[in-house]
């Protein structure tokens, strides 16, 4: 059944997220499996300031027009959690607060059709803006997709255009049944002005401070 399909389990554990999170956002697994005759699926990531909240939406399109929707929410990662230093022996201390809160639902054909129409109206399947920067401490969306064997990628950065082209968010939020309030985008100082000045010095970067850069058809390699 559609709702039983699950996104990559290895993103759940914090020690593995430090290794796999960027590839997860990039949709590397979706891209690798994208071929004619394969399943059509989308992964949407809403980064609502990494320290505060991240929401993920995995959509599995079915031949009958319905779709399975898997939802995950990360909250309160904190300003100083250096995930690159987490070891296997430390998992017992951090697994609880870092594990995703999850929910699943099966979307009827009408909801699936409406959501796909909103995504199409948002140019969600690409091409993205080459060179767009996505700092961890900003609001942004990414969408990795495979539809009928065709790979697609898109990204939206709130400080750039106030999500002018994002038509799908309210529909997704209405379908979201995790039970954790959405961290809505708000106006902030530029991301670089909200950095700890010490951490901007060469060699002082932290694992919870990062930036993704969009390429011509996906995220650029880190």
Secondary structure, 3 states (H helix, E strand, C coil): CHHHCCCCHHHCCHHHHHHHHHHHHHCHHHHHHCCCCCCCEEEEEEEECCCCEEEEEEEEECCCCCEEEEEEEEECCCCCCCHHHCCHHHHHHHHHHHCCEEEEEEECHHHHHHHHHHHHHCCCCCCCCCCCEEECCCEEEEEEEEECCEEEEEEEEHHHHCCCCCCCHHHHHHHCCCCCCCCCCCCCCCHHHHCCHHHHCCCCCCCCCCEEEECCCCECCC
